[in-house]
Amino acid sequence: MNNPLLLPELVELIVEQITVCEWPEYSYDRLQSCALISRTWIVPCQRALFRDISLYDYNRVVRFLPHLRRYPHLQNLIRYMKIWQTPPHSEARNDYLSCLVALFSLMPRLTYLCITFDKSRSWDTHDHQFIEAFRAFLHTSESLTELVVRNLRSDADFQQMFSYLEGTNVKRVVLYTEPYPRAIRFGWILAARQ
């Protein structure tokens, strides 16, 4: 039942205050509870819940993908995503990488992507399927404007990353190495080398 005393604009403001004023763990639980209040609250709460997604382990990636496929309207809500590309050391590795590859095709309005690669491996030794899907995503995404890549290990990794970025809509790029970042911004090039 919709509450006629609470205008949708007020619901939006309340939801925004929950996301701004709380730690992410607490706001997530509160937003889920608020979404159950009435139909008026569902869309603003979903928008806040799915705006910024962090997938930092195998279980979260594998559980998140079917959820996005089952509810395709949620795909358009994702604006910021952080992925830790550290596959499990088992037979689940191929499933994990397949899920990450599939995620790239399900985020049409993504504007910010942060990928943290496995520290023990160089960029060019990562799974070929993942790298090709990542490269294709960079070239087909019309909305992606910011990219952060962590744990590039060598100058060759940087050169390869730059070759992937040519001809994309990405305006701001930050590439991190151990232990210091190298920051590169397209358009007004800024480079900080270790």
C-alpha positions as CSV (number, residue, x, y, z in Angstrom):
1,M,0.0,0.0,0.0
2,N,1.4,3.4,-1.0
3,N,1.5,6.1,1.7
4,P,-0.3,9.2,0.3
5,L,1.3,11.4,3.0
6,L,4.8,10.8,1.8
7,L,5.6,12.3,-1.7
8,P,8.1,10.4,-3.9
9,E,10.4,13.4,-3.7
10,L,10.6,13.0,0.0
11,V,11.3,9.2,-0.3
12,E,14.2,10.0,-2.7
13,L,15.6,12.5,-0.2
14,I,15.3,10.0,2.7
15,V,17.0,7.3,0.7
16,E,19.8,9.6,-0.3
17,Q,20.4,10.6,3.3
18,I,20.6,6.9,4.3
19,T,23.3,6.3,1.7
20,V,25.3,9.5,2.5
21,C,25.1,9.3,6.3
22,E,25.8,5.6,7.0
23,W,28.7,3.2,6.6
24,P,28.0,1.0,3.5
25,E,27.3,-2.1,5.5
26,Y,24.7,-0.3,7.6
27,S,23.1,1.6,4.7
28,Y,22.8,-1.7,2.7
29,D,20.7,-3.3,5.5
30,R,18.6,-0.2,6.0
31,L,17.9,0.3,2.3
32,Q,16.8,-3.3,2.1
33,S,14.4,-2.7,5.0
34,C,13.1,0.5,3.5
35,A,12.4,-1.2,0.1
36,L,9.8,-3.3,2.0
37,I,7.8,-0.3,3.3
38,S,5.7,0.2,0.2
39,R,5.9,0.3,-3.6
40,T,6.9,3.9,-3.5
41,W,10.2,3.0,-1.8
42,I,11.2,0.1,-4.1
43,V,12.7,2.0,-7.0
44,P,14.6,4.6,-5.0
45,C,16.1,1.9,-2.7
46,Q,17.1,-0.3,-5.6
47,R,18.7,2.7,-7.3
48,A,20.8,3.3,-4.2
49,L,21.5,-0.4,-3.6
50,F,22.8,-1.1,-7.1
51,R,24.6,2.2,-7.8
52,D,27.9,1.1,-6.4
53,I,28.8,-2.6,-6.4
54,S,31.9,-4.3,-5.0
55,L,32.6,-7.9,-5.9
56,Y,35.7,-9.0,-4.0
57,D,35.4,-12.7,-3.9
58,Y,34.3,-15.8,-5.8
59,N,31.0,-16.3,-3.9
60,R,29.8,-12.7,-4.5
61,V,30.6,-12.8,-8.2
62,V,28.8,-16.2,-8.7
63,R,25.8,-15.1,-6.7
64,F,25.5,-11.7,-8.2
65,L,25.4,-12.7,-11.9
66,P,22.2,-14.8,-11.8
67,H,20.5,-12.0,-9.9
68,L,21.3,-9.5,-12.7
69,R,20.1,-11.9,-15.3
70,R,16.9,-12.6,-13.4
71,Y,16.1,-8.9,-12.9
72,P,17.5,-7.1,-16.0
73,H,16.1,-3.7,-14.9
74,L,18.8,-3.7,-12.2
75,Q,21.5,-3.7,-14.9
76,N,20.8,-0.1,-15.8
77,L,21.2,1.0,-12.2
78,I,24.9,0.0,-11.8
79,R,27.2,3.1,-12.2
80,Y,30.3,2.1,-10.2
81,M,31.8,-1.3,-9.9
82,K,34.9,-2.6,-8.1
83,I,36.1,-6.1,-9.0
84,W,39.0,-8.1,-7.4
85,Q,40.1,-10.4,-10.2
86,T,41.8,-13.0,-8.0
87,P,40.4,-16.3,-9.2
88,P,40.2,-19.2,-6.8
89,H,42.9,-21.9,-7.0
90,S,40.6,-24.8,-8.0
91,E,38.3,-26.1,-10.6
92,A,36.0,-23.1,-9.8
93,R,38.5,-20.7,-11.5
94,N,36.9,-21.2,-15.0
95,D,33.4,-20.6,-13.6
96,Y,34.6,-17.5,-11.8
97,L,36.3,-16.0,-14.9
98,S,33.2,-16.8,-17.0
99,C,31.1,-14.9,-14.6
100,L,33.4,-11.9,-14.7
101,V,33.3,-12.0,-18.5
102,A,29.5,-12.1,-18.5
103,L,29.3,-9.2,-16.1
104,F,30.9,-6.9,-18.6
105,S,27.9,-7.4,-21.0
106,L,25.4,-6.7,-18.3
107,M,26.4,-3.2,-17.3
108,P,25.2,-0.8,-20.0
109,R,25.4,2.4,-17.9
110,L,28.6,1.7,-15.9
111,T,30.6,5.0,-15.6
112,Y,33.4,3.9,-13.2
113,L,35.2,0.5,-13.1
114,C,38.0,-0.5,-10.7
115,I,39.8,-3.8,-11.3
116,T,42.4,-5.1,-8.9
117,F,44.4,-7.9,-10.4
118,D,46.1,-10.7,-8.6
119,K,49.4,-9.4,-7.1
120,S,51.3,-12.5,-7.8
121,R,50.8,-12.4,-11.6
122,S,51.5,-10.0,-14.3
123,W,48.8,-8.5,-16.5
124,D,49.9,-10.3,-19.6
125,T,49.8,-13.7,-17.8
126,H,46.1,-13.3,-16.7
127,D,43.5,-15.4,-18.3
128,H,43.2,-14.7,-22.0
129,Q,39.4,-15.0,-22.0
130,F,39.1,-12.3,-19.3
131,I,41.6,-9.9,-20.9
132,E,39.8,-10.1,-24.3
133,A,36.4,-9.6,-22.7
134,F,37.8,-6.6,-20.7
135,R,39.3,-5.1,-23.9
136,A,36.0,-5.6,-25.8
137,F,34.1,-4.0,-23.0
138,L,36.3,-1.0,-23.0
139,H,35.7,-0.5,-26.7
140,T,31.9,-1.1,-26.7
141,S,31.0,0.7,-23.5
142,E,29.5,4.1,-24.3
143,S,29.2,5.2,-20.7
144,L,32.5,4.1,-19.1
145,T,34.5,7.3,-18.5
146,E,36.7,6.3,-15.5
147,L,39.0,3.3,-15.1
148,V,41.2,2.3,-12.2
149,V,43.5,-0.7,-12.6
150,R,45.5,-1.9,-9.6
151,N,48.5,-4.2,-9.5
152,L,50.0,-3.8,-12.9
153,R,53.5,-5.2,-12.5
154,S,55.7,-3.9,-15.4
155,D,56.1,-1.2,-18.0
156,A,54.9,-3.8,-20.6
157,D,51.7,-4.1,-18.6
158,F,51.3,-0.3,-18.8
159,Q,51.9,-0.2,-22.5
160,Q,49.4,-3.0,-23.1
161,M,46.8,-1.2,-21.0
162,F,47.3,2.0,-23.1
163,S,46.8,0.1,-26.3
164,Y,43.5,-1.2,-25.0
165,L,42.4,2.4,-24.1
166,E,42.9,3.9,-27.5
167,G,39.6,4.7,-29.2
168,T,37.5,4.4,-26.0
169,N,35.3,6.9,-24.1
170,V,37.5,6.6,-21.0
171,K,38.5,10.1,-19.9
172,R,40.3,9.4,-16.6
173,V,42.6,6.5,-15.9
174,V,44.5,5.6,-12.8
175,L,47.0,2.7,-13.0
176,Y,48.5,1.4,-9.8
177,T,51.7,-0.5,-9.3
178,E,53.2,-1.8,-6.1
179,P,53.7,0.2,-3.9
180,Y,53.0,3.6,-5.6
181,P,50.4,4.7,-8.1
182,R,51.0,6.0,-11.6
183,A,48.2,8.3,-12.4
184,I,47.3,9.1,-16.0
185,R,44.5,11.3,-17.1
186,F,43.5,11.5,-20.7
187,G,43.0,15.0,-22.2
188,W,45.2,16.7,-19.6
189,I,47.9,14.0,-19.1
190,L,49.2,13.8,-15.6
191,A,51.7,11.0,-14.9
192,A,53.2,10.1,-11.5
193,R,55.9,7.5,-11.8
194,Q,57.6,5.5,-9.0
